Amino acid sequence: MDNYKSPSPECSIIVPLYNEEKVTEELYDRLTVVMNKTGLSYELIFIDDGSKDKTLEKLEGIALKDEKVTVVEFRRNFGQTPALAAGFDMAKGDIIITMDGDLQHAPEEIPEFLKKLEEGYDVVSGWRKNRVDNFVMRKIPSKIANWLASKISGVNIHDFGTTFKAYRRNVIDGLNLYGEMHRFIPAIVAGCGAKIVEIPITNINRLNGKSNYGISRTFSVLFDLITLRFILGYVSKPLHFFGKGALYCFACSMITFSYIFYDKFVYNVPIYVAHIPLAGLGTIFLIVSFILVSTGLIGEMVSRVYFEATDRKIYSVRTIHRKEMLLQGKK
């Protein structure tokens, strides 16, 4: 995506932004102060996810004065997962930190993430232990979704939803993100043996603007959980996933027909008089079982394509903005 060469920093900070013009400069200032105190070499990667306000203009101004800053401008609003995927592709650091751009995540807590990585963990996930969100619209759905994600994935963390996380590069190299799966990265990499720890983070109300998420996201999370279960257990063997349903349907069909024939041959009950609806149900179960097996076989073929597929991205970049590029454009 980008042939730019520079010395690799130790740490890459990835921040997606969408209509955050009021906090962009404060976010940059606070990140700079924090990262300078750590003593690590670093880069800041800001993803403008199709903002309609002056977010991009402010980011260009920041990039013009700081060579550590890279701004990735999307052609339109793609969403958080594609934004993070673009950030991962651009990042050069051995440590990668992701966070939201609305200042609900405090940059001052980054050193706590770095400490846990130094202790030997591969992934450090933030935990909004004391959430300030609406109880009914956000807290309850979030608790349910996080509980389900923990049970499905076997990863014992409380907060899959927060973007505030730190990763060692080697655990996310080659990771392909689709849909809204960014929140489940810890669950995905746990299957490869990554060591994961969770730390409490401050959760504050947005200082400006309004949340880009609503109750409708709950339904998206539900579908993502189903996808997560499939990815963790069956992405390389989809026939096993559909095969279970096929076996259940086939068993129901056999039980149904066994009952019908038992009535027929033991009690001489005419099938066409007493068991037409039941025979129809048994036939439906049998057909569905064959459909599920066929779907599983098709899935096996698609799975092979998936693992041998192209390197196509799930986002589209309009322009990369860096200091030297911006200066050349002004000449």
Secondary structure, DSSP 8 states (H G I E B T S, - for coil): ---------SEEEEEEESS-TTTHHHHHHHHHHHHHHHT--EEEEEEE-S-SSSHHHHHHHHHHH-TTEEEEEESS---HHHHHHHHHHH---SEEEE--SSSSS-GGGHHHHHHHHHTT-SEEEEE-SS--S-IIIIIHHHHHHHHHHHHHH----S-SS---EEEEHHHHTT----TTGGGGHHHHHHTTT--EEEEE------SSS--S--TTHHHHHHHHHHHHHHHHHHTT-HHHHHHHHHHHHHHHHHHHHHHHHHHHHHS---HHHH-HHHHHHHHHHHHHHHHHHHHHHHHHHHHHHHHT-----SS-EEEEE-HHHHHHHH-
